[in-house]
């Protein structure tokens, strides 16, 4: 019976950890760019050994990528633009 009890306890712990990891990954996919525990678009993920790592949320990565693309486009316009070119600036927030 002891082996069955140990196996059941290990399986229960594994299922609980899976649920926690799933919830943390859902948070990483759905947290706004200015959300998360620190308000900077990051979320903590718990590793199987109990250590935690901090990840950028998906929206935070998208927001930063879009900003970088805007900067590249503006630099290209400055470098290669000619008088009369139109620039449209838009706010992300």
DAFENCOR-V838551 format. One line per field, one symbol per residue. ss: DSSP state (2 for helix, 1 for strand, 0 for the rest). Layout:
ss->???
This chain:
ss->022222222222222222222222222222000001000001111100000111110222222222222222222222220000000000000
